[in-house]
Each structure stands twice: as C-alpha cells, then as structure tokens.
Amino acid sequence: MTQNLGTEVLQTNADCKTISNVQKMKGRELFESIGSPTKIVAPMVDQSELAWRILSRRHGATLAYTPMFHAKLFATSEKYRRDMWCDIDGDPEIDRPLVVQFCANDPAYLLAAAKLVEKKCDAVDLNLGCPQGIARKGHYGSFLMEEWDLVHKLIRELHDNLEVPVTAKIRIFPEREKTLAYAKMILDAGAQFLTVHGRLREQKGQKTGLADWEMIKFLRDNLPPDTVFFGNGNILYPEDIVRGMEHIKCDAVMSAEGNLYNPGIFNAETSEEKDKAFPRVDKVAREYFEIVKKYEDSQASRIAMKSHMFKILRPFLPHHTDVRAALASLNAKTPFEEWEDKVIKPVETIVEQIFAKENAVELDKVVKGPVELWGGSYVKVPYWRCQPYFRPVNGVTADKRVLESLEAGGKELEDTHKKRRTD
C-alpha cells in the first residue's frame, strides 16, 4: 500500500528511516520520566479531547490519552487532522503527559500519522481493543486480534522509526494462555506500556458485563516483572482504583466510562470525600464550559461539548426536563452565550436553590452500601452530583444484571470473592 500514500507521506516515511537508531526511553524509564502516573484517562472516541483531558487532570488524573485517531485519515486528510488536533494539543504547559492513540492496519499509514504528532506527546499507542462495528468494518482495533504478524509489524514499525516510544492497549481472549502469548508478542514487538482491558471483544454495549480482573492479574503475574502494566475495567468509584491496583499489582488503572460520567473519580481516596469524589454537576459543567471557551481553537472540544454535557448532567436531566430540552437544541456552532444562558446558568440556579434549603445537609448525603459479590460497594449519590452510569438493558441496569449473574453463578464465585477479601 505504500505506493498509494502520496509523495508527502512517502517522504515522511523515508526521512524517519534515518532515526531508527535514536536512543529512546524504554518502559520503566519512560514511566518514571512522566511522573509514574497511577490514574489514567482512557482513549475514548471523540471524548477524551483536549478540554476533557484538561478537566480530568484538574480532578486528579495523572496521565491522559487522546481519542482514538484513524491513522490513514490522520496521515492523508488535512480536514480530519484539523477536526481532531490543534496546536494546543500536547502543549507542555497544559496537556502533558500525553499518549496519542491511533487505530491502523497498515504500518506505513500508522508511521506517517505518528510522525505528525511525535514532538507533541510522550508516546504513541496502538489501539487493539476497539470492539465496535466500525472497527470490524474498518479492520482495526480488536478485530486484529487474530492477525499477530500484522500486529507485530505495526508496533515494530513505530518502535524502529519513531522518536517517541510506542505502547499498546488490548482486550483479552477467553483463554488465559493465548492471552498471555498475545501480550508477550506485543511486548516483543516493542510496546513499552501494556494496557489490558479485561473484557472480551464481544463484551460491548449492552453485553459489557464485568471486566475480568483475574485475567488481568494472571497477565501481570506472568509477564516480566519490569513490564509497565495498566489495568482497565470495573472502575466506578474511587475505592475501585486502590482495590484494583492492590489486587492486580498493576502500575496504574485506566478509566473510560467511570471518568466520562464523573471526572471526580480520580480525585479522592474514598467516596466519603463527596465534594471531590462526586463533584456537583453545576460546578463541573461550568468548569468544563469555561475550558472549552478558553481553548476554542480546539474544534474537537467544541464538537464534543454537547455529548460531555449530557453525561455530566445525566443524573440531573430526568428531574429537570426543561434543561434537557434546551441542551438538546444546542450544537457545536451555537454561540457560547447561548450555551451559558440556556444550560449553564439554569443548572447553577437550580442547584443553588437545593443547597439553600434548610435540610440541604441531609439531602446531600452520600450513602455507601455493603460489599457486593463483585468485591466493591455501590454508593447512593444525590442527583445533583456526578456519578457512575449503569447502562440499562430491557429495563434492568448493569449493576443489577451483574448481581443477578453472580448470584446465579453459584456459591463457588461468592466464596472466591470472600476469600480474596480476607487474604
């Protein structure tokens, strides 16, 4: 395919061959050079853009990934790059440490795209985990899991020819030994960080279910001890971060949906620190809005703002449908003044009225429930605070489905969790 890339990309790839022997930081050295981060914003399509990364860092995140970029489009389409990336992305003052993630199925396109960002990031990541239909159609993400030679070539191309290190994010196979062999192959190809999302390719959308922490732990226990290893999945509350790191023995945890619906998830040690762990929706909406305004050159942030506002305000909107209707009427081209008048200020007014009530302290309580079969606890949070989202299927939310599944699974699984908690 290289001959079809065009003169500019061909020249880029030719030039990069001259730096194949440049000394680059490897796994542990790289990890320590960026501050040994433990709380990571996951790469999320159209969602982990500049403004969201800045917000998340303010609320405790210590490393962030960009959204997944399509390598071929990034390398060949100026409009796509302009929509996805701007001069402020990767700015050392506000947007580092940063890992830029690409999906790809062609080493030449991947390298050409990565060369365009290598001076604005700390590493480039290959997405091997996207399970969506668009990834199947485009032949990338988790749909490369059976093509080990291609995956090796993609990672090796960056490892040999890029100025910054390459990393990778994967999903798991049903079989432990196959997953371990897959992880070893990826490390052998040159990946300096390995992120493991503990779900199968089929576990997506309404079939998401629990991530398999035991599989993640198995990989951690059986890979070389110096491997920089991140766990991904089952992060709903601050306690899950500590619980995950202690159980898996990973270097850091990565959160996607947990962070997306509640950027405060990284900002506290326990749910009892409610103002940090579950920040008020009016304060988060205002803060995020002001970041988007300040960095308005980021087209990606303007495009993502509506989606983020719906997620930030998700528990709030069913109680105030007028705000929901107003939010639905806005878009990326709506003037900031209209956003402020129709959404930001009304939300602030409503929440201020709640806290002006005589029983506000009682109303604003956060209640932590008992330890569940899956090892953590659910927390009841007032609707004016950010909180996890449990996706409903046929009217039954994910937390209830998981509990029913575990109960139906029998006493063996319950005993396993009880033993883990007492070990």
Protein Blocks (a to p, Z undefined) as FASTA:
>chain_A
ZZmnojklmmmmmmmmmmmmpccddfklmmmmnopaabdcdddehklgmklmmmmmmnop
abdcdddddfklmmmmmklmmmmpcfknopaklmcccddddddfbfklmmmmmmmmmmmc
fbdcddfkbcbfklmmnopajllmmmmmlmmmmmmmmmmmpfbdcdddddddfblklmmm
mmmmmmmnopabdcddfbdfklgcjlnopadfklmmmmmmmgcfklccddeehiabfklm
mmmmmmnopabdcdfklmmmomklmmpfbfklmmlmmccfklmmmmmmmmmmmmmmlmml
mmmmmmmmmmmmmmmmmmmmmlmmmmmmpcfklcfklmmmmmmmmmmmmmmmmmmpmklm
mmmpccdddddfkopacddddfkbccdddddeehiafklmmmmmmmmnojklmmmmmmmm
mZZ
